[in-house]
Amino acid sequence: MSKIPSKPEILEWIEQNPTLTAKRDIAKAFGIKGAARIDLKRMLKELEAEGHLEKRKHSYQNPDRLPPVSVLLVTGPDKDGDLFAKPMEWHGEGVEPVVLLIPRASDPALGEGDRILARLTLVKAEDHHYEARLIRRIGSNPKKLLGVFRKGSDGGRIVPIDKGADREWVVAADATHGAQDGELVEAELAGPKGRMGLPRARVTDRLGDPSAPRAVSLIAIHQHGIPDEFPDDVIAEADAQEPEGLKGREDLRDLPLITIDPSDARDHDDACYAHADEDPKNEGGHIVWVAIADVAAYVTPGSALDREARKRGNSTYFPDRVVPMLPDRLSGDLCSLHEGVPRACIAVRMVLDAKGKKLSHDFHRGLMRSPASLHYEEVQDAIDGNPNDRTGPLLEPVLKPLYAAYAALKTARAERQPLDLDLPERRIELAEDGKVKSVNFKDRLDAHKLIEEFMVLANVAAAETLLARKVPLLFRIHEEPSPEKLEALRETAQAAGYSMPKGQVLQTSHLNKLLNDAAGSDDAELINLSTLRSMTQAYYGPAHIGHFGLALRSYAHFTSPIRRYADLIVHRALITAHSWGKDGLQPEDMDELEQTGQHISDTERRSMVAERDTTDRYLASYLSERVGNEFTGRISGIARFGAFVKLDETGADGLLPIRSLGREYFHFDADAQTLMGSDTGMTIGIGQRVTVRLAEAVPVTGGIALELLSIEGEAVPKGGRSPAGRSNPRRKSTKAKHKSDKVKRKVSRTRR
C-alpha cells in the first residue's frame, strides 16, 4: 500500500486532474486501499473544513466560483460527444472549473477553440462544476428578426410585424425550428438570398400566438422603436475588452463591499459597506462606502460602444427580458460586481454623524472584490433573526453596521422630508411558457430602503463634488408642481375633508402632512394618486435646479452607469475632476450636455411607455380567462368617454365606457374631474370604491373593459329616458347645471 499523501499532494492532484476528483479517484491515484481509506477521508474533511476544498456530491472542488456570465473557451467534446469549456478569466486559488455546455436546438454548431459568452449555473456533478447556456459566440453577431411565420410547401417565410414594412424572409424546410403557420417567431439571417431574391432566415425561437404573453414585450420593443440589436462594431469592441487590473487604481479588495439586489438580478452594479467611525470627534458616527462599476473604463468617449449607449440612453426592463444599454460582455460580465471576482469601480467614502448628516466625502477609483452577492429577502431575514449559510458569517461584521448607518440616515431623511408617496409596485411573475403565473405587489423591506438611501447619498456626493470642482455635468432635475396642478390637488384634498396650506412656498413637508393625514383611511389611495399626478416629470439637464421630490438642492445620477447614460456622463465628469485618466468628460461632451440631456430624457420616457404598455398587455392576458368575474377597485381617472378603475387584486387599469354607465346622459366636469348623471344625479369621482364586472380583456391591445355594478356600496341606479328613446333636453340641462354648480371645482363624493 502506498503511504497516505500529504495535503499539498492531494491539492496538487486535484488541480492537475479536475475531472478525477471523487474520493475513489484520489484513492486509486495514490494506491490507497482498505482501512487507509479512512485516513484519506479524514484528510479530505480537514481540507474541506480549512476552506481548501468544497464537497459536491462525492467530489471535492475548490470553493471559488465563476461569475454567472463568463467568457469561455470551448475545449471540445469528450468520448460521449458532450461539449466542454473552460473559463477565459479565472481568479480562484484552486483548480480551474470544468464547464459542460448545454446546447439548444437553435444554437449554432460550436467546436474546439471557439470563444463564447455564456450564462453559467453551478451544479453538483462528478465530472463538471458548471453548466452553461450559450448567449452568443464571441465575434459573431447574427441579426435578429421578429415576424409571423407563414408555412409553405418547402419551408415558409417570415412576414414582419412592423407597420409599413414589406420585406419578407424565406425559411428553408430544415430551418423552421418546427414553427407553425401564424406563429410569432424570432429568427436570424442564414446566408445569401434565396428564391425571388428574398433573404434567407433561420427560426431560432417560437413565440406562439402573436397575442400570447411571450410575444408581448417583443411587440412593444418594435412598436416603440427601442434598439434591441447591437451593431457588429459595438459587439466587436465589447468582445475585445479585457478586465481592468490594479494599475492606476487603489486596492479596495479587502473592503467587504457586498451587493444587495433582487433575487432574479443578472447584474450587480452597486455595492456597499459601512462601519462605525472611530474618530472620537464623531461619536456615534458612521463611515459608508458605496462602490459603482467603472463603466467609463470600458466605454470610452467617441467609441462605438459610447455612440450606441448614448443612442439607447438607458436599459429597458420587461417582465420576461431586458433590453440592455450595453452588450452582455459588459453588462453581465466585466461591469457587473460579481461575487469573488476583481472588478474596476469608482467608490465614494462618506462620513456621517450620529443623526445621518453627511459631514464629508471623497471619491476613489479602485479595484474591488465583493465577498457576497445577496438578495433583499435574505438580508432582511438575517437582520430579523433568520440568517442562512451565506448571511450568517456576514451578520455581525457587515450587515448590522449597514443597518446601523441606515438608522442614522432615516433620522436625516425625516428632517429633510422628501416626498413620501405610498404607491405599491406590481410584480408580474411569469411561468416557463411565458404566461402570467401571478400578479403581486412587491414588499417594501428595510433592505430595499437601505440601498435606496445609500444610493441617494452617493448621488448627492457626486453632484456636490462636481459643483465644487466646477466640472459640467448632467443633473437629475425635478421641478415643483405647476400652480394649476397644485390647485387641482388642493381642491381634491378639500373635497375629501383635508386641508392644504395656500399662499406660501410649497414644500414637500406640506404634501407629506396631507399624505399622513389620509394614511390608513379610505381616501389614502385617492390622495396618493392625486399627489402623484400633480408632480412634474423628472428629466436630465445641465442646469442646477434641484430635485423637489427628494428635497435636495444638488442631485445627479451616479449609481447606475451600466443602465443609464446620464450616470456614465457623471462618472466621466468625476474622472476629469480628479485627473484620473484620459477617459473623462471630453470638450465635445460638455458642449452637447443640453442635447444629451434632452435625448436621454426622451429615451427614458420611451422606455417607460413601452414598459407600461407591456404590463397592460400581460395583465389583459392574465385577466382574459376571467371575463364575467366581479372585482373591486377604485376610480382612478375621469374622461369625457368614461371612467378608469384600478382593480384591487392586480392593480390593472380598466375602462368603464360611458355607454355602459346607464341610459342617462352624463355631464363631464373637467375641473372637478367628475361624471354626473342628468336623471339620477349619480356622481362618479376619483377615489370612489366600486364593484365591477370584467366585460372584455384584449391581450393584443392591453385593453380592459368593465361594467359598473355598484359604487360606494350602493347599486348603480338606472337612468330614465323619454318614451321616444331620447333624453329630455330640458331636464338634462337644468339638472346637470344644478349639480355642476354644486360641485364646481371640487369633487363630490356620494358617500358624504
N, C-alpha and C positions, 0 to 999 in steps of 0.2 A: 504494500500500500504506500502510495506517495505520502509525504508529510503534508499536513494542513498548510495551505498557503497563507501568507501574511495578508493583512488588509490592503496594503498598496498593490500587491499582486492580483488580488480579486478585482480591485477597481480598474487596474490596467487591462485585465482580461475583458471586463465588461465594455470598456472604452473601445477596444480593438475588435470586439465581436458583438455589435449591438443587436444582432438578430438571434444570439445564442445566450440569453440572459436568464433562462429558467434555472432553478436550483439544480435540476438534474443535469443541465448542460454544463454548469460550472463544476459539478462533482465529476462528470465524465472527463472534462478537460484536465483536471488535476489528479485523476485516478483515485478519487475518494470513494470508498465502499464501506458497507456495513455500518458499524457503530460510529465511524468517523464522520458520517453524515450529520450526526447530532452536533458535533463541534462546528461544522460548516454552517449549519442552521443558526447556531448561536452567533457566529461572527457576522452573518448577514443581517441578523436582527440588530446587532450593535451598530453596524454601518447605517442601518435604517434609522435607528434612534439618534445617531450623531448627525443625521441630515445629509449623508453622502449618497444615500440611495432612497428610492421610493418604490414600495412594493405595489405592483399592479398584477392582480390575479397571482400567477405563480412565477412572475419575473420581477427582476429588480432593475430600476432605472433611476437616473439622476432626476431630482425634483425640478430642475429648471425647465421652464416652459417656453414655447414659441408664441409669438403674437397670433391672435386669431386670423389676421390677414397677413400672409407672408409670401415672399418670392421664393420659389422652389426650383431646383434643378432636377429634371427627370433623369433617373438613373437607369431606367429600362425595366422590362418585365422579368419576372422570375420564371422558373420552370413551369409554373401553373398558369402563366400568362397574366398574372397580376402586375400592375404598373406601380412602381415605387419612385419616390423622390426624396431629396434631402434639402434642408434649408440653405439658402444662399447667405443668410445672416444668422449666426449662432453665437450667443454670448454666454452660454452656460459653461459651468466648470466641469460638467460631467460628459457623458457620451453624447455624440450628436444623434438626435432622434431620427427615427425612420418613419416616413410618411407613405401611407397607402392611398393612391388616387382612386376615387370612386367616380367613374365616368357616367355621364348621362348620354342618352341616345343622340342628343343634339350636339354633343361636344365634338370638336374636330379631333382627328387622329393625332395622338402625341407619341413621340419617340424619344429615345435616349439623347440627351443633350439639349432638349427643349427647356427654355426658361418660362415659367408660368407664374401668374398671380393667382393665389388660391385662398379659400376660406377653410380654416382648419377646425377640427373637432377632436378634443382629447379623448382617447379611448383606452380601454383596458384589454389589450391583446398581447399575445406572446411574441409575435414577430414584427409588430409595429406599434408606434406610440400615438400616431395621429391618423385621422382620415381626412382627405382633402377633396373639396369640390372646386372645380375649375371656375375661376372668374373670367380669365382670358389668357391667351398665350402672349407673353411679352413680345412686343414688336409687331403684333397683329392687331388690327382694329376694324373688324368687319362692320360694315354699315348695317344698322338695324332698320327693319321695315315694320310697319304696322298696317294691317289691312284685313279685308274679308276674303276668305278662301272660296274660290268657285271651282268646283270639281269638273274635270274634263276627261275625255277618253284616254288621254296619255299623260295624266298628271293633273294639271289645273293651272290656275292663275290667281294672283293676288290683286284685289281691287282696293285702292287706297280709301281711307275713311275721311281724309281731309276734304273740306268743301272746295269745289272748283278744281281739284286735282284730277287729271285724266290719265296719268301714266300708270300702266299695269306691269306686273312682273310675271313671267312664266315659270312654272314649277314642274320639274321632271317627275315622273311616276315614282322614282325611288327617293325623292326629296320632299315628299308631302308630310312626313312625320305622322301619318295616319289621320291628317286633318279631314274633316267632313265638310260638305258643301254648306256655306253660310256661316262657318265658324270664324271668329276673330282670331288672327294668328300673328305671332311675331316671326320674323324671318330675317335672313341676311343674304347679301348678294352672293351668288355662287357661280361666277365665271362669266364668259363672254355672252353676247346677245344670242338669243335662241330664235325660234320661229317668229316670223313677222317683225323681226328687228327688236323684239321686246327683251329687256334684260332678264337674266335668269336669277332665281332666288331659291333658297332652301329654307323650309319651315323649321324653326328651332323651338317654338313653344306654341301649344294650342291653348287658347284662352276661352274657347267655348262660345256661347251665345254673346253677341256684341252688347246685349243688355245685361249680361251676368256680372256679378261683383268683380271678378278678376280683370274685367275689361275697363272698369270704371276709371281708375287712375290714368291708364294709358290714353283714354279718350280725352281726359282733362288736360294731359300734357300736350297733346296735339292741338286741342281747341284753343288753348291759351298761348300757344307758341313758345312753350318752355323748352329750351335746348336740352335734349337728352342724349345726344351723341357727341363724343369728343372728336375733334378733327385729328387726323393722323399725326400731325406735327406736335400736337399737345400730348398725345399718348406717348410718342417717342421721347419727348422731353421729360415726361414724368418717369418713364422707364429707365432713363439714363441717370436718374438721381441716385446718389449714394448716401448712406446715413452720415449725418454730421458727427464729427468727433469732438474731442475736448479742445482742440486748438482754437485759441481766441475766446474761450469760454471759461466761466467759473465752474468748478466742480461742485455740483449740488447733489451728487448721487447718494450722499449719506443722509440727506434730509428725507424723512418718511412722508413724502408728498403722495397722498392717496387720491384716487379718482372715485367719485361717487356719482353714479348715473342710473338711468332706468335699467331694469333687468334685461331688456332686449336691445340695449345700446350696442352699436357696432363700432363706434369710435369713441375716443376719450380725449378731449382736447383741453381739459382743465383739471388741475389737481390742487390740493390744499393741505396745509399743515399749520398747527397752532401750538403754542406753549406759553407758559406763564412768563412774564417779563421779570427778569432777575434784578433789574435796576431798582435800587431802594427808593429812588426818587419817583418811581411809578408803581407804588404799592397797589396790588390787585390788578395790574395791567396785563396786557397780552401782546404777544408777537404773532402775527398772522402772515403766512406765506400763501400766495396764490401764483401758481405756475401755469403758463399757457403755451401750447405747442408753438414752436418758432416756425410758422409757415413762411415767413418772409425769407428765410434762409434758402428755401426751395423754389418759391415763386418770386422771381426777381423782376424788377420793373422792365417793361418792354418785351418780356419773353412771351412765347406762345401761351404758356400757362397763365401768365398775367392777363393777356388780352382775353382769353376765354373766361377766366374768373370774373373779370370786370363785366363782360358781356352777360354772364349769368346773374351776377350780383349777389346771389345767395343760393343756398341749397333749398330744395322744396320737399316737404315731407307729406307722405300719404300713408294710409293705414297699412298698405302692402308693399311699399317701396319708397326709396329715397332717390331723388334726382340731385346728385351732389354738385357742389360748385367746383370741386377738384376731383381728378381721377382717383380710382381706388388705390393706386400705388402711394398716393399721398394721404388721402382722407382716411383710408383704412389701415395704413401701414406707417410710413415714415413720420406723418404728422399726428399720429394717434399715440397717446401716452400709455402704451400697453404695460401691463404688469411685468416687472423684471427685465425690461429692455431699456438700454440707454437711449434717451430721446432729447433732442435740442429743445430748449424752451426760453421764453422770456418770463421772468418771475418778478413779483413785487413783494417786498418785505414791508409790512405795515405795523406800526406801534400804536396800540390802543390803550386808553386809560381804563380805569375800572368801570366807567359808565359807557364804554364803547365809543368814545370820541377819538378820532384818528389824530394822533399827535405828530406823526411824521411818517415818511415812507421813502423808499428808494428802490430803483429797478436794477435787475441783473440779467445779463444774457448768459445762460448756463447750459449745463448738461445734467439731466436728472434721470433717476431710475425709480419708478413707482414701485413700492413694495406690495401694493394690492389694488386691484380694480374691483370696487364694491358697488352694490346697488342700494338704492334708498331704503328699501324694506329691511334688508339685513342689517344695515347700520342702525336704523331705528329700533329694530328688535334687540340689538346688542345694548343700546342705551336703556331700553325698557327692561333689561334683566334677562334677556334670552340670547346670549351670544352663540354663534356657531363656531366651527373649526377655523373659519377664516377671520372672523371678527374678534374672537376671544383673545388672541395674543395682542391685538391692537387696541383693546378696550381702554386700558389704563394709559399707555404711553401716547396714543394718537386720538382716539375717538372722544374721550372725556374732555381733553383740552380743547378740541374743536367746539364741543357744545358749551364749554365754559366761555369761550370767546364769543360764541353766538348769543349767549345770555346777555353779555355786555352790549352787543350790537342791538339787541331788542330794546334795551333801555334807551340807546341813542335814537333808534327808529321811532319810539313812542314820543320822544321830544321833537323829532323832525316832522312827524305827522305826514308821511306820504299817503296818497290816496289808497284807502283800504277797501276795495271792492270785494264782494263775496259772490263770485260767479264760478260755479263748479265747472271743471273741464271734463269733456266727454272722452272716453276711451273706447274705440271700436276694436274689438278682438275678432280676428278672422280665423276660420278653420283652415285646414290644409287645402281644401278645394276652393278657397277664396271667398266662401260665403261668410256672412257676418254671423259669428257664433254668439256674441253678446255685446250689449252696449251698456257700459257702466260709467259712473262718474269717478274720476280719479281722487284718491285720498290725498289730502294735503298734510303731509307729515312734517315734523320739525326738521327732518333731514333735507326735505326739499327747500324749506325756508332758510336753513343754514347756508346751503350752497348759493341761493339767490342773494342773500345778504353779503356774502363774501364776494360774489361777482360784482354787485353794485359798488362795493367799497373799492375794488380793484379798478373798476371803470372810472370812478371819481379820481382816484390817484393818477391814472393815465392822463385825464383831461387837465388836472392841476399841474402836472409836470410839464406838459407841452405848452400850457399857457405861460408858466413861469419862465420857460426857456424860449418863448416866442417862436415856436415852430408851428406852422399851419397844420390844421387837422380837420377832420370831419366830426362834428358834434352830433349827438343824438338829441334832437330838438322836439320838445312837446310844449306847444303853446297853450295858454289858458283858454277856457271856453269863450265863445263869442257872446256878446250881450244878449243876442236873440235866443241862443240855446240856453243860456243861463236863466233867462226869464221863463222859458218854457219849463225848465226843471223846477223853478220856484213855484209855478202855478200847479204843476203836478203834485208837488210836495204839500202845498196848501190844501188842495182838494182831498188829499189823503189824511189831512189833520196834522201836518207837520209844518214847521216854520224854517225859513232860511233868512239870514240877515240881508238887508238891502242897503245900498248906499255906502258900502265900504269895499276896500280892495279884497277881492276873493282870495282865500287861502284854502289849501287842501284840508286844513283843520275844520273849516266850516262845513265842507262836504262830508267829512268823517263824522261830525256830530249828527248830521242828518242820517247817515247810514247806521250809526249806532242807535239812534232813537228808533229806527224802524226794525232793527235786528230782532229776530225772533217773532215778529208779528206777521200777519197775513200780507202786509204791504212790503215786506223786506225785498222780495224779488222785483216788485214794481219799482221801488226806489233805486235798487242797484242797476236795473236795466236803464232807467231814465237817466241816472247819473252817467253811466257808460255812454249813452247816446249824446249826452251834452259835451263830451270830450272831443277835442280835435284829434286828428291822426298824427302820430309821431312821424318824423322824417329826418333825413340826414342833410347837413349843410355846414358850411364853414363859419357861419355866424354864431357868436357866443350869446345865445338867447336863454338857455337853461331848459330844465325839464320840470314842467309844472306838476305832473302826476307823481313824480318821485320827490318833489320838493327839494330839488338840487339845483344849485346855480351853475355848476360845471359838471357836464356828464358826456362821456364818449364811450362807444362800444370798443372794448379791448379784448374781451374774454373768449371770442369765438371766431378767430380768423380762418378756421377750417371750413366754415359755412357762411360767413358774411364778409363781403369785400370791404365794408366800412372798417372792420376790425383790422384787416390787413393794412389799410392805409394808416391806421393809428400805430400799428407795430412798426411800420416803416418810419413814421414820424419819431417814434421813440429811439429807433436806431440812429437816425440823424441827430437827434437831441443829445445822445450820449457818445456820438462818434464811434459807434461800434463796428462800422464797416461801410462798404460801398453799396450795400443793398437797401439803403434807406430811401427816404422820400426824395424823388428827383424834381428838378425845377419844373418840368412839364407836368408832373403830378400836381404840384402846388398851383400852377396856372389853371388847371382844369378841375379844381375841387368843387366848384359850384355845379358844373355839368355832371361830374361824377356823382355828387350827392343827389341830384335830381334823377339821374339814371337809376341808381340803386334803390332809391325810394320807389320808383316805378316798378322795378323788378320785384321788390318786396310785396307791393300791392298785388302784382300779378300772381305771385305765389299764394298769397292769402286767398284770393278769389278762387284759384284752382283747387286749393285745399278745401275750401268751403263747399265748392260745387261737388267735389268728390265725396265729402262727408254726407252731403244731402242725398247723393245717389245711393251710397251704401245704406243709409237709413231708409230710403224709399224701398230698396231691395229687401231689407230686413222686415219691413212692415207689410210688404206686398202679400205675404201669406196670411195676414191678419185682417184683411179687408172685412168690414162688418163688425169688428170688435169695438167696444167702447173704451175710451181713455179719458183721463182727467188732465187738465192743463190750465194755462193762464193766458189771457190775451196779451200778446207781446207787441202788436203793431196794428195800426188802423190805416186803411187806404180807402179811396173812393169806391174801389171794386170789391171790398170785403175786409175781413179782419184776419190777422195772423195769430195762431195759437202755438205756444211752446208746450209740447207734451211732457208731463212729469217723468214718465218712465224712461224715455230715451233722450229727451232734450231736442227732439226733432221739431222743426217748424212746419206747420200745415196751414192751409188757407181755408177759411170759411167764406166761400164765394157769396157775394151779396144776394145773388139769386136764391141761395139756399136758406136765407135767414127768415123768410116768411113771405106772405103775399102782399105786404105793405111796402110803401116807399120809405127808403132810409135816407135821412139827411146827413151828409158828411160835413163835419166841422173840422177843418184843418187845424185851427188854432187850439181847440180843446182836445183834438185827437179823439173824436167820438163819432159813432154812427147811431142815429136816433130814429126809431120807428115813428112814422107820421100818424098811425092809427093807435098803436098801443102805448106809445111813449117809451118803449123799451130802449134803454141807452146802453150801448156797448163801448167800454173804455179800457184803456191799457191797465193791466193788473188784475182784472176780474177773473175769478175762478169759474171754469166751465167744464162741462162734461160733453164730449163729442163722440160721434161715431165715425170711424175711418171709412170714407166713401171710395177713395182711389189712392193708389200709390204706384207711381210710374218710375221704375229704376232708370230708364234711359235718360229722362229729364231731371229726375230727382224731385218731381212734383208730388205733393201730398194734399189731397182734397178731403175736407172734413164736413160733417153735418152737425149743427148745433142741437144738443138735446136739452141742456139746462145751463143757466147762468146764475152764479151765486146761490146755487142750491135750489133754484126755482125753475119749473118747467118753462120752456120758451112759449110765450103767448103767440097765438095765430093772428096775423094782421088781417083786417077786413078789406073787402073790395066792393065796389058798386056792382049792381046786378049786371051791368053791361060789360063787366070784366075789366073796367078801367078804374083807377083810383079817383077819388073825389078831389079835384084840384084845390077847391076852396078849403076843405078840411085838412088836406095835406099841408098847404102853405101856412094856414093860421096856426095849426098845432106845431108844425116844425119851427115856425118863428117864435112861438111862445116858449117852447122848450129850449130853443137855441139861445134866447135872451137870458134864460135862467142859468145856462151853463157856459155862457160865452167866456172864453179864455180861462176855463177851469174844467177839470174832469169830473163828471157826475158819476157817482158810484151808486148802483142800485141797492146795495145793502145798507146805505146810510140814510 
